[in-house]
């Protein structure tokens, strides 16, 4: 099967404009670095799969000198190369990594594993990892305990078409089915609040979601109007400017190759 066919259709069509994605999506908190095992040194060979435009790469590059990334989307690789010209960004998928056997001490995926949570991917991770190699999975997610965020998510998540999503936790099933990585995974949650200066910034963040970008224009016009009414009521004024405090969680999952 070709690499192109292995990329989920929604991800393939919804993640074309790398520069827009890079601008719209939030960064990852520096606390993610605290979850990196101390046994990994600065010179440890590490690969990030599904690196996109490099939102998580920024953190990894501050910790590792021997870093490689793999990304299936040409648009994402192009945006990545503009930001990180000295870091290799190879074309590939989770199921077909252009890396030798037993070559990596750790693999990281940020905002990506739910697209490739299958046996072929885990077997490929096991192939390129050294014995007892590390695997880390990271996701940013809007924190739904705040009422206006819960309402916001309920509006745009109805468009996801039941495609792969982190929040459903379906991605975890493959670890139970295939015992080549330690299970259960270690889970760390990081909570934070991100100041946002305008309603348009949050709309861009919503629009950057793959399943939103693939909607017809009429649907998106209605969605934008619904979101705008919620966000206007959530905004507050500080120093004469309207702002929104956007609560987020970052979930980190850690495991190791069994042998």
N, C-alpha and C positions, 0 to 999 in steps of 0.2 A: 504494500500500500504506500502511496506517495506521501511525502510530508504535507503537501498541500491538502490532501483529503483528510489528514489527521487533525487539522485545525478545525475546531467547531465552527459551524456556519455563521452563528451570531457573532462570535469573536472575530471571525475573518472579515465580515462586512461592517462591524461596528467599531473596529479599532484601526481605521485607515489613516486618520489624520493625527499623526504623532505629536505635532507641535501643539494642537488644540488640547489633546489629552494631557500633555505635560503641564500646560498652563492651568487647566481646570481642576486637576486632581490634587488633593492635599499631600504634603510630604509625610514621611514616617518619623515618629518621635525618636530622639536619640536614645531613649531608654531601651529600644530594641537591641542596641549593642550590648547591654548588660546581660542579655540572655545568651550571648555567644559563649560556648564552652571555653573555659580557660586553657584547655589542652590545645586549642587552635592558636597557632602563633601567627605573627605578621607575615611570615613567608609560606604559610600553609596554602596549598593549591585549593582554590574555592571556585565554584561555578554558580552563577545565578541563572536560573531557567525562567523564561518568560519575562525578561528584564524590562520590556517595554521601552519607555524613554529614559529609564534610569532613575526613577523616583526612589527606589530602595537601594540602588547601586551607590548613591551618594553616601549612604551610611557604610556599606560594605567596603567601599574604596578608602574610607578613612581608617579602616581596621586591617585590611589585607592588601598586600602589595602584589600577590600572585593571583589576580582575579580575572576570570573569564566569564562572559555572558553568552547566552543563547536565546535567540528571539526569532519566531517564525514570520512576523510581519515586516515587510519591507519598509513601510512608512515609519514604524517604530524604530527600526534599525537606523534609518536615516536621521531621525531626531536624536537618537542616542549618540551617533557618531559626532554630531555637532557639539554635544555637551562633553563627551568623554572620548576624545580622539585617540588617547593612548591605551584605552581598555578594549581588548578584542570583543567584538559582538558578532557571533557566528550565526549563520542561518541554520535553523534546526528546530526540532520539536522535542517535547518531553519523551516521546517514544523512540526518537531517533536522534541521539546526541552525537555530534561530531567530535567525540573525545575518546581516548584510549581506555582500555580496561584498567581498573584499579589506579586511576590517575588523580582522583580528587579526594581531599580530606573532608569536604563538606559540600552540600548542595543546599541552595536557598531558593525559594519561590515566594514572591510577594504579589498578592492580588491575582494569583494565577492558578493554583493547584486545582481549584474546582473545575477548571476547563479540561483537565487531563487526569482526573482521578480514576485511573484504570490500571489493570494488572500489567499491561505492557509498559506503562510509564514507571511503575515501581520496580519492575524487573530491570529496566534500563538504568534507573538510579543505582540499583544494586551493582550493576555491571561496572559503572564508572567509579563508584566509591571504593576506597580502600576498606579492608576489614575493619568493622566497628566504626565506619565513617558516619558522619552526622548529617541529618536532614532537618531543615528548618522551614516552616510554612508560616507566612505572615499575611494578615488581612487588616486593612482599615475598614471601619464600618460606622455609619451614623448611629449614635446611641439612642435607642427608641424609648427610653424611660421618660424623656422629656415630652410632654403632651404634643407640642407643635411639631416636633421631629417625628413622633409616631404617626401623626396625621399626614405629614408630608410623605413619609415612606409608604403609607398605605395607598396613596394616590399614584405614585409613579411605579411602585413595585407590581401593580396589577398588569403592567405591560411586559413583564419578564417572560411570558409565554412558557413558563415552567422549564426554562432552560437551566443549565448548571449555575447554581448560586452558592456562595459560601454559607449564607445564613440558614440554609436548609440542613446543613451538616451531612448531606448525602455523600460528600467527598470522603468522609471518614470510613465509610463502609469497606473500602478496598483494603484498609489496614487490618481489618478483622478477617477478611477473606484470604489474605495472603500474608503468611507469617514470616516475612523476610526483614521486617522492621519491628522494633520493640513497640508493643501496644499494651496499655493505652499510652497515648502521646502525652507528654508534659505540656500543660497549658499555662500561659502567663497572659494576663490582661492588663493593658495600660490604658488609663482613662485621661482624657484631656479635653480642653475647650479651645476651639479655633476661632479667633475673631475674624469676621467677614465684613467687608466694608459696604457691600451692596447686594441687593436682591439678584441682580444680574450674575454676580459671581456664583451664587448658589444654583441659579438656573444652568449656568455653564457646567457646573459639577454634575447636576442631574443629567444634562444632555450628553455628558461624556460617557455615560453608561451605555454599553453596547446595545442593549435591548431597547433603549429609548431612541438612539440614533436611527434604528431601522424602522421606526414607525412612520406612517404617512404624515404629510405636512399638516393636514387638518387635525389629526389626533394630537400632534405636538402643540398646535396653537391652543387647543382646549386645555391640555396639560399645563402649559405655561401660565394660562390665566388662573387655573386652580391653585397652582403653587404660589403665584404672586400674592393672592389674597391672604394666604396663610403667613407668608414671610413678612408682609407689611405689618401684620399684627404682632409678629414676634420681634420686630426690630425695636431698638431703643435709641435715644439720642445721647451722644457724649461729645463734648467739645463742639457742639453745633453740627455734628455729623450723625447720620443714621447708621447704626451698626447692628450686627447680629452675632451672638455668641453661639457657635455651632458645636454641640457636644459630640465627641467622637470616642470610640474605643479602638484600640489596636490589639488584635489577638495574635499571639505567637505560640506555635506548636513545635515541640522539639522531640525528635526520636533518633535512634541509631540503627544502623544495619546490624542484624542479629549476629552475623559471623563475618 
